[in-house]
């Protein structure tokens, strides 16, 4: 294996390791679409369209991955969702 191939393999492994966590948002019968959308925009830096699509997926499918990334970066985002009264967890 060449040096370039080894470097590419290491970069690939690091990028896979860094993005192996996700925040999953769950449906509930309490929060309005507007509240969910506004919270996703604030907490996860979604665009209005992304947030609306996630809200619809959560409503119809029961859950939706709303953010992926490094665990340490997801913790404060998930905390904001929980503080806003949404049901979410990092998996």
trRosetta pair geometry for C-beta under 8 A, 3 or more apart (Angstrom, degrees):
i j d omega theta_ij theta_ji phi_ij phi_ji
1 5 4.8 -121 -174 88 90 130
1 6 5.7 109 129 -58 117 87
1 9 7.8 -9 -179 -12 143 143
2 5 4.6 98 56 6 79 103
2 6 7.1 -140 98 -5 44 86
3 6 5.6 -54 -151 35 34 113
3 7 6.4 34 152 -19 66 104
4 7 5.8 -53 -149 35 32 111
4 8 6.4 31 153 -17 65 107
5 8 5.7 -54 -147 38 32 112
5 9 6.2 35 153 -22 65 106
6 9 5.7 -54 -148 35 30 113
6 10 6.4 31 153 -19 64 105
7 10 5.8 -54 -149 35 31 111
7 11 6.4 31 153 -18 65 106
8 11 5.7 -53 -147 36 31 112
8 12 6.3 34 153 -20 64 106
9 12 5.7 -54 -149 36 30 114
9 13 6.4 31 153 -19 64 106
10 13 5.7 -53 -148 36 31 112
10 14 6.4 30 155 -18 64 106
11 14 5.8 -55 -148 37 30 110
11 15 6.4 25 157 -15 65 107
12 15 6.0 -59 -146 38 28 106
12 16 6.3 27 156 -18 64 108
13 16 5.8 -58 -148 37 29 110
13 17 6.2 28 155 -18 65 109
14 17 5.7 -56 -145 39 30 111
14 18 6.1 28 158 -21 66 110
15 18 5.8 -53 -140 36 31 111
15 19 6.5 0 168 5 64 113
16 19 6.8 -80 -147 49 23 89
16 20 6.7 47 157 -62 61 102
17 20 6.2 -41 -154 -13 29 121
18 69 7.3 -29 150 -166 80 57
18 70 5.2 -39 -167 -75 76 96
19 68 5.4 50 -171 144 92 108
19 69 5.8 -37 -119 -112 71 33
19 70 7.2 -52 -79 -52 43 58
21 68 6.9 156 88 -155 47 63
21 69 6.6 -38 70 76 89 43
21 70 6.8 52 36 -171 117 14
21 71 4.6 106 -17 -78 165 72
21 74 5.6 -131 116 8 123 153
21 90 5.6 10 179 -178 116 103
21 91 7.0 163 -153 83 68 36
22 65 4.6 -21 168 -146 137 114
22 66 8.0 135 176 43 90 48
22 67 6.6 166 -155 89 65 47
22 68 4.4 -27 -99 -99 89 77
22 69 7.8 105 -96 16 51 53
22 74 7.5 -171 -145 -118 14 153
22 90 7.2 164 83 -150 31 61
22 91 5.9 -21 63 61 81 83
23 44 7.3 -142 63 -96 144 122
23 65 7.0 119 74 -158 49 61
23 66 5.2 -51 93 60 103 90
23 67 4.5 23 30 51 114 93
23 68 7.8 -141 16 -70 68 38
23 74 5.4 -175 -50 -163 101 115
23 77 6.2 -103 -49 105 157 114
23 78 5.0 -163 -118 -83 119 97
23 81 7.1 137 179 1 136 154
23 88 5.6 13 -179 178 99 120
23 89 7.4 172 -148 88 60 26
23 90 5.6 -37 -93 -94 65 68
24 63 5.4 12 177 -179 106 118
24 64 7.1 160 -153 79 65 28
24 65 5.6 -41 -96 -93 70 59
24 66 7.3 137 -123 6 20 83
24 88 6.4 168 84 -152 47 69
24 89 5.8 -13 55 60 94 75
24 90 7.8 154 13 -105 76 19
24 91 5.6 18 -8 4 121 120
25 36 7.7 115 170 -155 143 110
25 40 7.7 -40 -62 -89 163 110
25 54 6.7 62 47 166 141 114
25 58 5.3 -50 109 -96 104 134
25 63 6.5 163 83 -153 47 65
25 64 5.5 -17 58 61 95 81
25 65 7.9 146 14 -114 77 11
25 66 4.8 46 -13 -24 118 129
25 81 6.7 -119 -103 -164 101 147
25 86 6.2 -27 -144 162 102 127
25 87 7.1 110 -165 83 57 62
25 88 4.8 -26 -101 -97 62 99
26 58 6.9 135 179 -152 13 105
26 62 6.8 -14 -151 161 74 67
26 63 4.9 -22 -104 -99 63 92
26 86 8.0 147 52 167 67 80
26 87 4.1 -55 62 104 106 114
26 88 6.7 -171 9 -81 80 43
26 89 7.8 28 -19 5 114 91
27 58 5.0 160 -74 162 76 82
27 59 6.0 123 -116 -105 116 30
27 61 7.9 171 -38 76 124 50
27 62 4.9 -88 9 -139 124 42
27 63 6.7 -102 -11 -61 81 51
27 87 7.7 -25 63 55 20 124
28 31 5.8 68 71 14 111 94
28 86 7.4 -169 11 -144 130 52
28 87 5.3 127 -48 -2 119 122
30 85 6.8 -106 112 155 132 118
31 35 4.8 -122 -168 83 95 128
31 36 5.4 107 132 -55 126 92
31 85 6.2 155 -77 108 113 107
31 86 6.1 -1 -36 -93 164 75
32 35 4.6 98 55 5 81 101
32 36 7.1 -148 93 -3 44 86
33 36 5.8 -59 -150 39 32 110
33 37 6.0 30 155 -19 68 110
33 52 7.8 41 176 -131 109 72
33 55 5.2 99 -148 161 80 142
33 59 7.4 -14 -94 -59 97 139
34 37 5.8 -57 -144 38 29 111
34 38 6.1 26 159 -16 65 109
35 38 6.0 -56 -144 40 27 108
35 39 6.1 25 157 -18 63 111
35 84 7.2 169 170 164 99 112
35 85 7.7 -24 156 67 137 116
36 39 5.9 -60 -147 39 27 110
36 40 6.3 26 156 -19 64 107
36 51 7.4 165 125 175 74 95
36 54 7.7 -146 150 102 111 95
36 55 4.5 128 105 -112 128 109
36 58 7.0 -143 -169 59 152 148
36 86 6.6 109 -114 -102 79 125
37 40 5.9 -56 -148 36 28 109
37 41 6.5 29 154 -19 63 106
37 48 6.9 38 178 -149 116 67
37 51 4.3 104 -150 134 68 118
37 52 5.6 21 -114 -77 122 62
37 55 5.3 -45 -66 -38 81 147
38 41 5.7 -54 -150 34 31 113
38 42 6.3 24 155 -12 65 110
38 51 7.7 110 -38 167 18 154
39 42 5.7 -59 -145 43 31 108
39 43 5.5 9 166 -3 70 118
39 80 7.3 171 -169 136 90 94
39 81 6.2 102 155 -119 122 64
39 84 4.4 153 -121 130 132 167
39 86 6.0 167 117 -29 160 135
40 43 6.3 -59 -121 49 24 96
40 44 5.1 -29 -165 35 65 117
40 46 4.6 -7 142 24 99 138
40 50 7.3 -144 139 109 126 89
40 51 3.8 158 85 -127 125 99
40 54 5.8 158 -129 68 162 141
40 55 7.1 -132 -5 -51 144 93
40 66 6.1 -116 -129 -161 110 133
40 81 7.9 37 -85 -102 59 104
41 44 7.6 -35 -76 56 8 75
41 45 7.3 29 -172 -130 42 18
41 46 5.3 -89 -92 65 49 82
41 47 7.5 8 -115 -173 92 9
41 48 6.5 8 -89 -84 128 56
41 51 5.1 -44 -52 -55 80 154
42 80 6.9 -141 115 161 99 136
42 84 8.0 131 71 -70 130 148
43 77 5.2 113 166 -160 89 73
43 80 3.9 179 -116 99 108 127
43 81 5.2 130 158 -58 172 76
43 84 7.1 -111 -46 -5 134 139
44 51 7.8 153 63 -92 113 91
44 66 5.4 -103 -85 146 167 106
44 67 4.7 -146 -137 -59 115 124
44 77 5.6 79 -89 -166 66 126
44 81 7.8 31 -40 -63 101 113
46 50 3.9 -138 -166 91 102 117
46 51 4.1 136 103 -58 135 85
46 54 6.8 -86 -121 4 164 136
46 66 7.4 -67 -58 -172 132 96
47 50 4.7 96 48 7 77 102
47 51 6.9 -147 87 -4 39 89
48 51 5.8 -58 -147 39 29 111
48 52 6.2 29 155 -20 64 108
49 52 5.8 -55 -146 36 29 111
49 53 6.4 29 155 -19 64 106
50 53 5.8 -58 -150 36 29 110
50 54 6.4 28 154 -17 65 107
51 54 5.8 -54 -148 37 31 111
51 55 6.3 33 153 -21 64 106
52 55 5.6 -53 -147 35 32 113
52 56 6.5 31 154 -17 64 105
53 56 5.8 -56 -150 37 31 110
53 57 6.4 31 152 -18 65 106
54 57 5.6 -55 -147 37 33 112
54 58 6.2 34 154 -20 66 105
54 64 5.0 171 -156 114 75 147
54 66 5.2 67 -150 -109 147 93
55 58 5.8 -53 -147 36 30 112
55 59 6.3 31 153 -21 63 108
56 59 5.6 -54 -147 35 32 114
56 60 6.2 6 164 1 67 112
57 60 6.4 -69 -139 49 25 93
57 61 5.2 -19 180 22 68 122
57 63 7.9 -33 133 105 93 29
57 64 3.9 93 103 -88 120 134
58 61 6.9 -61 -107 56 15 83
58 62 7.1 -58 -166 123 49 9
58 63 6.2 13 -124 -125 71 18
58 64 4.7 -89 -63 5 76 113
61 64 6.5 99 67 -65 123 85
65 68 6.5 23 167 -57 123 94
66 81 7.9 126 70 -90 151 149
66 88 7.4 -54 28 -128 130 128
67 74 6.2 165 107 -120 117 96
67 77 5.8 -38 60 126 166 155
69 73 5.0 -62 125 78 130 124
69 74 5.6 161 68 -55 96 97
70 73 4.7 74 68 12 91 108
70 74 7.0 -171 87 -12 43 90
71 74 5.7 -66 -148 36 31 109
71 75 6.7 45 157 -39 67 96
71 90 6.5 99 -137 165 80 145
72 75 6.1 -35 -152 6 31 116
73 76 7.6 -57 -171 32 36 96
73 77 7.3 25 144 -7 64 116
74 77 5.5 -69 -155 46 45 112
74 78 5.7 42 153 -22 81 109
74 90 5.2 122 120 -113 131 125
75 78 6.0 -58 -143 38 26 107
75 79 6.3 30 157 -23 62 108
75 90 6.9 -40 -84 -39 58 154
76 79 5.4 -51 -145 34 34 117
76 80 6.6 39 155 -23 65 100
77 80 5.8 -51 -156 30 32 112
77 81 6.8 33 148 -17 63 102
78 81 5.6 -50 -153 33 38 114
78 82 6.4 35 151 -17 68 106
78 88 5.4 -151 -147 115 84 119
78 89 7.0 54 -157 -139 134 18
78 90 5.3 -83 -58 -47 161 98
79 82 5.7 -56 -147 39 32 110
79 83 6.1 33 154 -20 66 107
80 83 5.7 -52 -142 37 30 112
80 84 6.4 27 156 -17 62 108
81 84 5.9 -63 -154 38 29 109
81 86 4.5 -68 176 66 85 123
81 88 4.3 14 113 18 142 148
82 85 7.8 76 179 -50 33 11
82 86 6.6 -93 -84 65 30 71
82 87 7.9 54 -108 -113 71 26
82 88 6.1 -119 -60 49 77 96
